[in-house]
Amino acid sequence: MAATGSVPRLHTARLLLRAWQEADLAPWAAINADPEVRRHLGGPLTREQSDASVARFRAEFAARGYGWWAVEERASGALLGFAGFDRVEEESLPFHGVEVGWRLARHAWGHGYATEAGRACLDFGFGTLGLTEILALTTAANTRSRAVMERLGMVRDPADDYLDPTLPEGPLRAGVCYRIRA
């Protein structure tokens, strides 16, 4: 693992998880503008919202030493999306801790990139950050993301199912939590 400023770089066979660059803003906005990519996340983002998310990612890494990495395909140098960590601190949820997650461009689906990036994140979380448990959250209907969680060895306990208080009534509100321990 090599560092870029305060953001560590994670290398896998096909991916580079790295700090966000200005050149990532347009492709990231295109990913976030895709209704299918954002189907389980409350709908597409505007360019301004997408750019603001990158500013938050940078600030979170600076403050915590972990967060959301830009995911680059090593062979092409193309931005595929993001993967990394966030804090789960909502008081209304029955669990708290560090969440692993990913969001990839639609053309990157079905190639194992999310699993590869997720595994690199878990290794970093357990090995470098010293976490003892990592969570993964998604909507109950997001079968693709749930399959990645299961491939990573994460386990769902139905007792952790929840209604996301930050979302309006509807199918996106029903959430599931998967866990994995070091």
Salt bridges, closest charged atoms under 4 A:
GLU22 OE2 - ARG58 NH1 2.97
ASP24 OD2 - ARG18 NH1 2.75
ASP34 OD1 - ARG106 NH2 2.67
GLU36 OE2 - ARG39 NH2 3.16
ASP51 OD1 - ARG47 NE 2.87
GLU60 OE1 - ARG64 NH2 3.55
GLU72 OE1 - ARG18 NE 2.58
ASP86 OD1 - ARG64 NH2 3.38
GLU89 OE2 - ARG87 NE 3.48
GLU116 OE1 - ARG14 NE 2.70
GLU133 OE1 - ARG179 NH1 2.84
GLU133 OE2 - ARG181 NH2 2.97
ASP160 OD2 - ARG179 NE 2.79
ASP161 OD2 - ARG156 NH2 2.46
GLU169 OE2 - ARG173 NH1 2.51
